[in-house]
Amino acid sequence: MSCTTNFVYLKYTDSNMLCLNLTDCSRRGKVLFIVNRVHLTSQQQRQFQTYLPPKYKVGKISGDVSQTFGDIFHSNDVVVSTAQIVADALKAGRVTLSQFSLFIFDECHHTYGEHPYNQIMSRYLCLKLQPSMSASATATLLPQVTQHPTVT
């Protein structure tokens, strides 16, 4: 099997750039961009569509979308979603952390208390810190997590 790796740089300002490594042959090539507000799903989806090569599909899901998380997940390489939708999908078992290779949290500095970002990361940390999970299993099963650079 031949693999092609694409490094995609998403430019937000002259000083802020986000690099995505998308490998065509990887089953774990799904990226989840998590936002705090519904209107940001469309905005961020447009940003990805602008800078990603056309072969990558970008979907969005929020409270105002009629498709299910599973439908969006299975038909796209990058999924832009509100945090609450992701937290609910994880809680209901409609999706697992290991189905993604990268989580990007937008504006995570607004996180506090029982915020959905905290709920998502609590699940992540529970898995990561399981005593029975080896370092290689953790690297295989859990996505990379990063904060989206704040645009100034």
KOLMARTI-358637 format. One record per atom (N, C-alpha, C): atom name; x, y, z. Coordinates in pm, 1 decimal. Atoms other than C-alpha are relative to their C-alpha. Example, Ala and Ser with C-alpha at 12.3 -4.5 7.8 and 13.67 -1.06 7.14 Angstrom:
2
+------+----------+----------+----------+
: site :       px :       py :       pz :
+------+----------+----------+----------+
:    N :     89.0 :   -119.0 :      0.0 :
:   CA :   1230.0 :   -450.0 :    780.0 :
:    C :     90.0 :    120.0 :      0.0 :
:    N :    -82.0 :   -119.0 :     -6.0 :
:   CA :   1367.0 :   -106.0 :    714.0 :
:    C :    -77.0 :    109.0 :     73.0 :
+------+----------+----------+----------+
end
This chain:
152
+------+----------+----------+----------+
: site :       px :       py :       pz :
+------+----------+----------+----------+
:    N :     84.9 :   -116.9 :      0.0 :
:   CA :      0.0 :      0.0 :      0.0 :
:    C :     89.8 :    123.7 :      0.0 :
:    N :    -74.9 :   -124.7 :     10.4 :
:   CA :    133.5 :    342.1 :    -93.1 :
:    C :    -69.0 :    107.7 :     82.5 :
:    N :     56.1 :   -105.4 :    -84.1 :
:   CA :     86.4 :    628.5 :    150.3 :
:    C :     47.7 :    136.0 :    -46.6 :
:    N :    -34.6 :   -137.4 :     29.9 :
:   CA :     80.7 :    996.6 :     79.3 :
:    C :    -30.0 :     82.9 :    123.1 :
:    N :     20.9 :    -86.3 :   -115.0 :
:   CA :    129.4 :   1239.7 :    363.7 :
:    C :     -4.2 :    143.4 :    -47.7 :
:    N :     14.2 :   -140.7 :     33.6 :
:   CA :      9.9 :   1595.3 :    324.8 :
:    C :      9.5 :     81.9 :    127.3 :
:    N :     -5.2 :    -95.3 :   -109.3 :
:   CA :    112.8 :   1869.8 :    561.5 :
:    C :    -76.3 :    122.3 :    -47.4 :
:    N :     86.2 :   -109.4 :     41.3 :
:   CA :   -154.5 :   2134.2 :    540.6 :
:    C :     11.6 :    110.9 :    103.6 :
:    N :    -13.3 :   -113.6 :    -88.9 :
:   CA :    -97.1 :   2477.8 :    688.4 :
:    C :   -122.6 :     88.8 :    -14.7 :
:    N :    117.3 :    -86.0 :      1.4 :
:   CA :   -408.3 :   2672.0 :    780.9 :
:    C :     41.3 :    135.0 :     56.4 :
:    N :    -46.0 :   -131.7 :    -41.3 :
:   CA :   -320.5 :   3040.3 :    796.3 :
:    C :   -118.0 :     82.4 :     50.2 :
:    N :    104.7 :    -83.0 :    -57.8 :
:   CA :   -532.4 :   3254.9 :   1026.1 :
:    C :     41.6 :    146.5 :      5.8 :
:    N :    -57.1 :   -134.8 :      7.1 :
:   CA :   -310.3 :   3561.7 :   1053.1 :
:    C :    142.9 :    -18.1 :    -47.7 :
:    N :   -139.0 :     12.1 :     43.3 :
:   CA :     43.8 :   3639.9 :    944.9 :
:    C :     85.1 :    -78.1 :     98.9 :
:    N :    -83.4 :     65.9 :   -100.2 :
:   CA :    177.0 :   3500.3 :   1271.3 :
:    C :    -57.8 :   -131.4 :     52.0 :
:    N :     62.7 :    122.1 :    -50.2 :
:   CA :    -68.2 :   3215.3 :   1343.8 :
:    C :    -29.7 :    -96.8 :   -112.8 :
:    N :     20.3 :    100.9 :    101.2 :
:   CA :    -59.0 :   2899.1 :   1140.2 :
:    C :    -19.0 :   -134.5 :     69.9 :
:    N :     24.8 :    132.1 :    -54.5 :
:   CA :   -189.5 :   2551.6 :   1212.9 :
:    C :     39.6 :   -101.9 :   -105.1 :
:    N :    -45.7 :    101.8 :     94.6 :
:   CA :    -22.4 :   2251.9 :   1052.2 :
:    C :    -74.2 :   -130.1 :     27.1 :
:    N :     64.3 :    130.4 :     -9.9 :
:   CA :   -221.0 :   1934.5 :    986.1 :
:    C :     77.3 :   -100.1 :    -83.0 :
:    N :    -65.4 :    107.8 :     71.5 :
:   CA :    -56.2 :   1611.7 :    886.6 :
:    C :   -108.4 :   -102.1 :    -31.1 :
:    N :    104.8 :     93.4 :     41.8 :
:   CA :   -309.5 :   1409.7 :    688.8 :
:    C :     62.9 :   -107.9 :    -86.4 :
:    N :    -57.8 :    111.5 :     73.1 :
:   CA :   -196.6 :   1066.8 :    574.3 :
:    C :   -112.8 :    -76.6 :    -67.2 :
:    N :    107.8 :     61.0 :     77.6 :
:   CA :   -409.8 :    919.3 :    297.4 :
:    C :    -29.2 :   -144.8 :     36.3 :
:    N :     24.3 :    142.5 :    -22.6 :
:   CA :   -362.2 :    554.3 :    391.4 :
:    C :    -33.7 :    -31.0 :    145.7 :
:    N :     24.4 :     24.0 :   -141.9 :
:   CA :   -421.0 :    596.9 :    765.3 :
:    C :   -149.3 :     -8.8 :     27.7 :
:    N :    139.9 :     11.8 :    -38.6 :
:   CA :   -750.7 :    471.8 :    900.7 :
:    C :    -34.4 :    103.2 :    107.0 :
:    N :     21.6 :    -95.7 :   -108.5 :
:   CA :   -705.1 :    724.0 :   1179.5 :
:    C :     24.3 :    143.3 :    -45.3 :
:    N :    -26.8 :   -132.3 :     51.1 :
:   CA :   -680.5 :   1029.7 :    960.0 :
:    C :   -108.4 :    102.7 :     26.5 :
:    N :    110.3 :    -92.9 :    -28.1 :
:   CA :   -989.5 :   1198.7 :   1107.3 :
:    C :     45.9 :    110.0 :     95.7 :
:    N :    -31.7 :   -115.7 :    -82.9 :
:   CA :   -949.0 :   1547.7 :   1252.0 :
:    C :   -130.7 :     57.0 :     52.9 :
:    N :    117.8 :    -59.8 :    -61.6 :
:   CA :  -1199.7 :   1696.3 :   1496.1 :
:    C :     37.3 :    138.7 :     50.3 :
:    N :    -20.4 :   -138.6 :    -40.3 :
:   CA :  -1203.5 :   2075.6 :   1528.4 :
:    C :   -120.8 :     38.0 :     84.2 :
:    N :    109.1 :    -21.3 :    -94.7 :
:   CA :  -1411.0 :   2163.3 :   1835.0 :
:    C :    -11.0 :    148.5 :     32.5 :
:    N :     24.6 :   -142.0 :    -24.8 :
:   CA :  -1568.1 :   2507.1 :   1875.0 :
:    C :    -99.6 :     17.6 :    114.6 :
:    N :     80.7 :    -33.4 :   -116.2 :
:   CA :  -1754.6 :   2679.9 :   2153.7 :
:    C :   -140.6 :     48.0 :    -35.3 :
:    N :    126.0 :    -60.8 :     40.1 :
:   CA :  -2038.5 :   2841.2 :   1958.2 :
:    C :    -44.9 :    -52.4 :   -136.7 :
:    N :     57.6 :     54.3 :    123.1 :
:   CA :  -2271.1 :   2725.6 :   1678.3 :
:    C :     48.0 :     75.6 :   -123.6 :
:    N :    -36.9 :    -77.9 :    119.1 :
:   CA :  -2186.8 :   3011.5 :   1438.4 :
:    C :    144.8 :    -25.0 :    -43.3 :
:    N :   -139.8 :     26.7 :     34.7 :
:   CA :  -1818.5 :   2912.6 :   1451.8 :
:    C :     16.9 :   -126.9 :    -83.3 :
:    N :    -13.1 :    121.8 :     81.2 :
:   CA :  -1888.3 :   2575.5 :   1287.7 :
:    C :      8.0 :     34.8 :   -147.9 :
:    N :     -2.7 :    -40.5 :    141.6 :
:   CA :  -1963.4 :   2739.4 :    952.5 :
:    C :    126.3 :     77.9 :    -32.6 :
:    N :   -120.1 :    -80.7 :     21.7 :
:   CA :  -1678.6 :   2987.9 :    987.0 :
:    C :    124.2 :    -87.6 :    -12.9 :
:    N :   -119.1 :     85.8 :      3.5 :
:   CA :  -1418.9 :   2720.3 :   1062.4 :
:    C :     -6.0 :   -100.2 :   -114.7 :
:    N :     13.4 :     89.1 :    115.1 :
:   CA :  -1556.9 :   2482.7 :    798.3 :
:    C :     48.4 :     71.0 :   -126.3 :
:    N :    -45.8 :    -77.4 :    116.5 :
:   CA :  -1501.6 :   2756.8 :    537.9 :
:    C :    151.5 :     16.2 :     -0.8 :
:    N :   -145.7 :    -13.8 :     -7.8 :
:   CA :  -1144.2 :   2808.7 :    662.5 :
:    C :     68.4 :   -128.9 :    -46.2 :
:    N :    -58.5 :    127.9 :     41.6 :
:   CA :  -1063.2 :   2439.0 :    623.4 :
:    C :    -17.7 :    -21.2 :   -149.7 :
:    N :     26.9 :     20.5 :    142.7 :
:   CA :  -1227.3 :   2424.4 :    279.8 :
:    C :     86.2 :     91.1 :    -86.6 :
:    N :    -83.9 :    -94.1 :     73.8 :
:   CA :  -1026.1 :   2726.6 :    169.4 :
:    C :    143.1 :    -51.4 :    -12.7 :
:    N :   -141.6 :     33.6 :     -2.9 :
:   CA :   -687.7 :   2584.0 :    266.0 :
:    C :     33.8 :   -147.4 :    -20.7 :
:    N :    -27.3 :    142.3 :     23.0 :
:   CA :   -722.2 :   2205.6 :    239.1 :
:    C :    -13.5 :    -32.4 :   -148.3 :
:    N :     20.8 :     44.5 :    138.5 :
:   CA :   -677.7 :   2032.8 :    -96.4 :
:    C :   -142.2 :    -55.0 :    -15.3 :
:    N :    140.2 :     40.9 :     21.7 :
:   CA :  -1017.5 :   1947.2 :   -253.4 :
:    C :    -29.5 :   -146.8 :     31.0 :
:    N :     27.4 :    141.5 :    -26.5 :
:   CA :   -974.0 :   1572.6 :   -195.6 :
:    C :    -40.7 :    -26.1 :    145.5 :
:    N :     40.6 :     16.1 :   -139.2 :
:   CA :  -1031.6 :   1627.0 :    178.6 :
:    C :   -137.8 :     60.5 :     20.9 :
:    N :    136.3 :    -45.9 :    -24.6 :
:   CA :  -1393.8 :   1654.9 :    283.9 :
:    C :    -10.3 :     55.8 :    141.4 :
:    N :     16.8 :    -67.1 :   -127.7 :
:   CA :  -1488.7 :   1891.2 :    562.3 :
:    C :   -148.1 :     12.4 :     30.7 :
:    N :    139.9 :     -7.9 :    -41.2 :
:   CA :  -1817.8 :   1854.8 :    747.0 :
:    C :    -12.8 :     76.2 :    129.6 :
:    N :     25.3 :    -70.3 :   -126.2 :
:   CA :  -1977.4 :   2041.4 :   1031.9 :
:    C :   -125.1 :    -56.8 :     63.9 :
:    N :    120.3 :     41.1 :    -71.8 :
:   CA :  -2225.0 :   1951.1 :   1298.8 :
:    C :    -15.9 :     88.9 :    122.7 :
:    N :     35.8 :    -79.6 :   -117.1 :
:   CA :  -2399.1 :   2162.9 :   1556.6 :
:    C :   -148.1 :    -24.7 :     25.4 :
:    N :    140.7 :     19.8 :    -32.3 :
:   CA :  -2744.2 :   2187.2 :   1708.3 :
:    C :    -95.3 :     33.0 :   -112.7 :
:    N :     89.4 :    -39.0 :    109.2 :
:   CA :  -2882.3 :   2335.1 :   1387.8 :
:    C :     16.0 :    -87.5 :   -125.3 :
:    N :    -20.5 :     91.6 :    113.2 :
:   CA :  -2777.3 :   2043.8 :   1159.6 :
:    C :    -82.4 :   -125.6 :     24.4 :
:    N :     89.7 :    114.6 :    -18.0 :
:   CA :  -3020.2 :   1758.0 :   1099.0 :
:    C :     71.0 :   -135.0 :     -9.5 :
:    N :    -71.8 :    127.1 :     10.6 :
:   CA :  -2757.4 :   1489.9 :   1021.2 :
:    C :     55.7 :    -41.6 :    136.1 :
:    N :    -55.4 :     48.9 :   -125.9 :
:   CA :  -2621.4 :   1270.6 :   1298.5 :
:    C :    152.1 :     14.2 :     -1.1 :
:    N :   -144.8 :     -8.3 :    -11.9 :
:   CA :  -2265.6 :   1287.1 :   1428.6 :
:    C :     65.7 :   -112.5 :    -80.1 :
:    N :    -54.9 :    114.4 :     74.0 :
:   CA :  -2202.0 :    941.5 :   1283.6 :
:    C :      0.4 :     20.9 :   -150.3 :
:    N :      7.1 :    -28.7 :    144.0 :
:   CA :  -2317.4 :   1047.3 :    935.3 :
:    C :    109.8 :     97.2 :    -41.6 :
:    N :   -101.4 :   -101.6 :     30.0 :
:   CA :  -2092.4 :   1353.1 :    939.7 :
:    C :    139.9 :    -60.5 :     13.8 :
:    N :   -130.7 :     60.5 :    -25.9 :
:   CA :  -1800.0 :   1158.1 :   1086.5 :
:    C :     42.4 :    -92.3 :   -113.6 :
:    N :    -36.0 :    101.5 :     99.5 :
:   CA :  -1809.2 :    875.2 :    832.7 :
:    C :     20.8 :     55.9 :   -140.6 :
:    N :    -11.0 :    -51.4 :    136.0 :
:   CA :  -1836.3 :   1096.8 :    526.5 :
:    C :     99.0 :    116.2 :    -14.6 :
:    N :    -93.2 :   -112.9 :      5.8 :
:   CA :  -1565.4 :   1355.4 :    610.6 :
:    C :    135.4 :    -34.0 :     61.8 :
:    N :   -134.9 :     14.2 :    -55.6 :
:   CA :  -1192.5 :   1378.5 :    684.2 :
:    C :     20.8 :     92.2 :    119.3 :
:    N :     -5.8 :    -99.1 :   -107.1 :
:   CA :  -1227.4 :   1686.6 :    903.2 :
:    C :   -142.8 :     30.0 :     41.9 :
:    N :    132.4 :    -30.5 :    -53.2 :
:   CA :  -1526.9 :   1744.4 :   1128.9 :
:    C :     13.0 :    120.8 :     92.4 :
:    N :      7.7 :   -118.3 :    -86.3 :
:   CA :  -1600.9 :   2084.8 :   1280.8 :
:    C :   -129.6 :    -14.3 :     78.2 :
:    N :    117.5 :     24.1 :    -83.0 :
:   CA :  -1838.1 :   2051.3 :   1573.9 :
:    C :      2.1 :     87.2 :    124.2 :
:    N :      7.2 :    -66.1 :   -129.9 :
:   CA :  -1963.4 :   2230.3 :   1879.6 :
:    C :     39.6 :   -100.6 :    107.8 :
:    N :    -48.9 :     84.5 :   -109.1 :
:   CA :  -1821.1 :   2097.1 :   2203.9 :
:    C :   -111.4 :    -84.3 :     61.1 :
:    N :    109.6 :     74.3 :    -62.4 :
:   CA :  -2161.2 :   1995.9 :   2341.6 :
:    C :    -40.7 :   -120.7 :    -83.9 :
:    N :     33.6 :    112.1 :     88.2 :
:   CA :  -2237.0 :   1777.6 :   2038.6 :
:    C :    102.3 :   -112.7 :     18.3 :
:    N :   -106.1 :    101.0 :    -18.3 :
:   CA :  -1900.7 :   1599.1 :   2082.2 :
:    C :    -15.4 :    -66.8 :    136.3 :
:    N :     15.3 :     56.5 :   -134.5 :
:   CA :  -1950.9 :   1555.3 :   2458.3 :
:    C :   -119.4 :    -95.6 :      6.1 :
:    N :    119.7 :     85.8 :      1.5 :
:   CA :  -2300.8 :   1413.0 :   2402.2 :
:    C :     23.7 :   -128.1 :    -79.7 :
:    N :    -27.6 :    118.5 :     83.5 :
:   CA :  -2180.9 :   1177.8 :   2124.3 :
:    C :     92.7 :    -97.3 :     72.5 :
:    N :    -90.1 :     86.5 :    -77.2 :
:   CA :  -1898.7 :   1046.3 :   2345.3 :
:    C :    -75.3 :    -69.1 :    113.2 :
:    N :     76.3 :     55.0 :   -112.8 :
:   CA :  -2132.4 :    998.2 :   2642.0 :
:    C :    -95.6 :   -109.7 :    -46.0 :
:    N :     97.0 :     97.0 :     52.2 :
:   CA :  -2388.1 :    811.3 :   2427.2 :
:    C :     67.3 :   -116.9 :    -72.8 :
:    N :    -70.9 :    108.0 :     68.5 :
:   CA :  -2119.1 :    593.5 :   2266.3 :
:    C :    -14.5 :      2.3 :   -151.0 :
:    N :     13.0 :    -10.0 :    145.3 :
:   CA :  -2191.7 :    718.5 :   1913.4 :
:    C :    134.5 :     20.6 :    -68.8 :
:    N :   -135.0 :    -21.5 :     51.2 :
:   CA :  -1821.9 :    796.8 :   1870.3 :
:    C :     96.7 :    -25.6 :    115.9 :
:    N :   -102.4 :     19.8 :   -102.2 :
:   CA :  -1499.5 :    713.5 :   2055.2 :
:    C :    119.6 :     89.8 :    -29.5 :
:    N :   -119.7 :    -83.0 :     16.2 :
:   CA :  -1183.6 :    912.0 :   2111.6 :
:    C :     96.8 :    -60.3 :   -101.1 :
:    N :    -98.0 :     67.3 :     86.3 :
:   CA :   -979.5 :    653.2 :   1922.4 :
:    C :    -34.7 :      7.6 :   -148.7 :
:    N :     36.7 :    -13.8 :    140.8 :
:   CA :  -1168.7 :    723.8 :   1598.8 :
:    C :     62.6 :    123.5 :    -64.6 :
:    N :    -62.7 :   -121.6 :     50.8 :
:   CA :   -978.3 :   1052.1 :   1562.0 :
:    C :    150.6 :     -6.3 :     18.9 :
:    N :   -144.4 :     -9.2 :    -15.3 :
:   CA :   -611.6 :   1124.3 :   1509.2 :
:    C :     40.9 :    133.8 :     60.3 :
:    N :    -33.7 :   -132.5 :    -51.4 :
:   CA :   -626.0 :   1489.3 :   1615.8 :
:    C :   -125.8 :     71.8 :     46.1 :
:    N :    103.0 :    -90.4 :    -51.4 :
:   CA :   -848.2 :   1708.1 :   1833.6 :
:    C :     60.4 :    139.3 :      4.1 :
:    N :    -42.8 :   -139.0 :    -10.1 :
:   CA :   -817.6 :   2085.6 :   1797.4 :
:    C :   -110.5 :     75.0 :     72.8 :
:    N :     96.5 :    -75.7 :    -80.0 :
:   CA :   -989.4 :   2296.4 :   2063.2 :
:    C :     14.7 :    148.2 :    -32.7 :
:    N :      1.3 :   -142.3 :     31.2 :
:   CA :  -1083.5 :   2647.3 :   1952.4 :
:    C :    -41.8 :     77.4 :    124.4 :
:    N :     32.0 :    -89.3 :   -111.2 :
:   CA :  -1083.4 :   2918.1 :   2219.1 :
:    C :    -18.8 :    -74.6 :    132.0 :
:    N :     15.6 :     78.5 :   -122.2 :
:   CA :  -1026.8 :   2673.5 :   2502.9 :
:    C :     27.6 :     82.4 :    126.2 :
:    N :    -20.9 :    -85.7 :   -116.9 :
:   CA :   -928.4 :   2963.2 :   2730.3 :
:    C :   -133.3 :     41.3 :     64.9 :
:    N :    130.4 :    -30.7 :    -58.2 :
:   CA :  -1303.9 :   3011.0 :   2786.8 :
:    C :    -53.1 :   -115.8 :     85.4 :
:    N :     44.6 :    120.2 :    -70.6 :
:   CA :  -1327.0 :   2667.7 :   2953.2 :
:    C :     -1.0 :     21.4 :    151.8 :
:    N :     12.8 :     -8.4 :   -145.6 :
:   CA :  -1444.7 :   2647.9 :   3314.2 :
:    C :    -97.0 :   -107.7 :     46.6 :
:    N :     94.7 :     91.5 :    -63.5 :
:   CA :  -1625.1 :   2407.4 :   3548.3 :
:    C :    -38.4 :   -120.9 :    -83.4 :
:    N :     53.1 :    114.3 :     74.5 :
:   CA :  -1846.1 :   2155.3 :   3368.7 :
:    C :    -14.9 :     29.0 :   -149.3 :
:    N :      3.0 :    -33.7 :    143.0 :
:   CA :  -1786.4 :   2308.4 :   3025.4 :
:    C :     21.2 :   -127.3 :    -82.1 :
:    N :    -17.2 :    119.9 :     82.5 :
:   CA :  -1811.6 :   2048.9 :   2745.1 :
:    C :    147.1 :    -30.2 :    -35.7 :
:    N :   -143.1 :     25.8 :     23.4 :
:   CA :  -1437.5 :   2094.1 :   2671.7 :
:    C :     57.7 :    -82.5 :    115.2 :
:    N :    -48.2 :     75.1 :   -116.8 :
:   CA :  -1368.9 :   1972.1 :   3026.2 :
:    C :    -54.6 :   -142.9 :      0.5 :
:    N :     58.6 :    133.8 :      5.7 :
:   CA :  -1606.8 :   1679.1 :   2980.2 :
:    C :     75.7 :    -88.6 :   -100.5 :
:    N :    -73.6 :     74.7 :    103.6 :
:   CA :  -1425.0 :   1573.4 :   2660.4 :
:    C :    139.0 :    -36.7 :     52.2 :
:    N :   -136.1 :     25.7 :    -46.4 :
:   CA :  -1081.4 :   1608.0 :   2816.4 :
:    C :      3.1 :    -91.5 :    122.8 :
:    N :      6.5 :     94.5 :   -112.5 :
:   CA :  -1189.9 :   1422.7 :   3131.9 :
:    C :     -2.6 :   -143.0 :    -52.2 :
:    N :      2.3 :    133.6 :     61.7 :
:   CA :  -1271.5 :   1122.1 :   2912.2 :
:    C :    137.9 :    -36.7 :    -54.4 :
:    N :   -133.8 :     21.0 :     56.5 :
:   CA :   -937.9 :   1161.4 :   2736.2 :
:    C :     99.9 :    -36.0 :    110.8 :
:    N :    -95.3 :     24.1 :   -108.5 :
:   CA :   -741.8 :   1179.0 :   3062.8 :
:    C :    -26.4 :   -132.6 :     70.9 :
:    N :     31.3 :    130.0 :    -61.9 :
:   CA :   -925.6 :    880.7 :   3212.2 :
:    C :     61.8 :   -113.9 :    -79.0 :
:    N :    -60.3 :    103.6 :     84.1 :
:   CA :   -813.7 :    670.3 :   2916.6 :
:    C :    152.3 :      7.1 :      2.9 :
:    N :   -145.4 :    -17.6 :      5.8 :
:   CA :   -463.1 :    814.3 :   2903.0 :
:    C :     68.1 :    -45.1 :    129.0 :
:    N :    -60.9 :     29.8 :   -128.9 :
:   CA :   -399.2 :    763.1 :   3274.1 :
:    C :    -35.1 :   -137.4 :     56.0 :
:    N :     29.9 :    136.0 :    -45.5 :
:   CA :   -533.4 :    407.1 :   3297.3 :
:    C :    131.0 :    -74.5 :     24.7 :
:    N :   -125.6 :     70.2 :    -29.4 :
:   CA :   -260.8 :    206.1 :   3470.4 :
:    C :     27.9 :   -117.2 :    -94.3 :
:    N :    -18.1 :    116.4 :     86.6 :
:   CA :   -319.6 :    -86.8 :   3236.2 :
:    C :     38.1 :     38.3 :   -143.2 :
:    N :    -28.1 :    -41.4 :    137.2 :
:   CA :   -256.5 :    121.5 :   2923.5 :
:    C :    148.1 :     32.4 :    -16.2 :
:    N :   -141.8 :    -24.8 :     26.7 :
:   CA :     98.8 :    107.3 :   2790.9 :
:    C :     16.7 :    126.9 :    -82.8 :
:    N :    -28.2 :   -121.3 :     78.6 :
:   CA :    265.2 :    405.7 :   2624.0 :
:    C :    -31.8 :    -22.1 :   -147.1 :
:    N :     28.0 :     25.1 :    141.9 :
:   CA :    237.1 :    240.2 :   2282.2 :
:    C :   -150.2 :    -11.2 :    -25.4 :
:    N :    145.9 :      9.0 :     15.5 :
:   CA :   -132.9 :    162.5 :   2333.8 :
:    C :    -62.8 :    138.5 :      6.6 :
:    N :     50.8 :   -136.4 :    -11.6 :
:   CA :   -196.1 :    521.4 :   2441.4 :
:    C :     21.2 :     75.0 :   -130.4 :
:    N :    -30.4 :    -68.9 :    125.4 :
:   CA :    -24.9 :    652.2 :   2128.7 :
:    C :    -86.9 :    -51.1 :   -114.0 :
:    N :     81.4 :     59.1 :    105.3 :
:   CA :   -228.1 :    414.8 :   1912.3 :
:    C :   -147.6 :     34.5 :     15.6 :
:    N :    143.0 :    -13.8 :    -23.8 :
:   CA :   -567.8 :    465.0 :   2074.4 :
:    C :    -50.6 :    143.1 :     15.4 :
:    N :     46.7 :   -134.2 :    -30.6 :
:   CA :   -580.1 :    833.2 :   2162.5 :
:    C :     47.4 :    101.3 :   -103.6 :
:    N :    -39.7 :   -103.3 :     96.6 :
:   CA :   -576.7 :   1136.1 :   1934.8 :
:    C :     99.6 :     97.7 :     61.3 :
:    N :    -81.6 :   -111.6 :    -43.6 :
:   CA :   -322.4 :   1412.7 :   1954.0 :
:    C :    -96.9 :    112.9 :     33.4 :
:    N :     86.7 :   -109.8 :    -41.6 :
:   CA :   -474.3 :   1714.3 :   2131.9 :
:    C :     79.8 :    128.9 :     -7.2 :
:    N :    -66.8 :   -129.8 :      8.5 :
:   CA :   -387.0 :   2075.4 :   2058.2 :
:    C :   -100.8 :    111.6 :     13.9 :
:    N :     82.4 :   -120.1 :     -9.0 :
:   CA :   -518.6 :   2422.5 :   2118.5 :
:    C :     18.8 :     77.4 :   -129.3 :
:    N :     -6.9 :    -84.3 :    119.6 :
:   CA :   -602.5 :   2632.9 :   1815.5 :
:    C :     66.7 :    130.1 :     39.4 :
:    N :    -66.5 :   -125.5 :    -35.8 :
:   CA :   -374.2 :   2937.3 :   1810.7 :
:    C :   -100.6 :    115.4 :      4.8 :
:    N :     88.2 :   -113.5 :    -15.0 :
:   CA :   -551.1 :   3245.6 :   1935.2 :
:    C :     37.7 :    108.0 :    -98.8 :
:    N :    -23.3 :   -106.7 :     96.5 :
:   CA :   -587.3 :   3507.6 :   1667.7 :
:    C :      0.8 :    132.8 :     74.2 :
:    N :    -10.3 :   -129.5 :    -70.1 :
:   CA :   -467.2 :   3843.7 :   1796.8 :
:    C :    -10.0 :    114.9 :    -95.2 :
+------+----------+----------+----------+
end
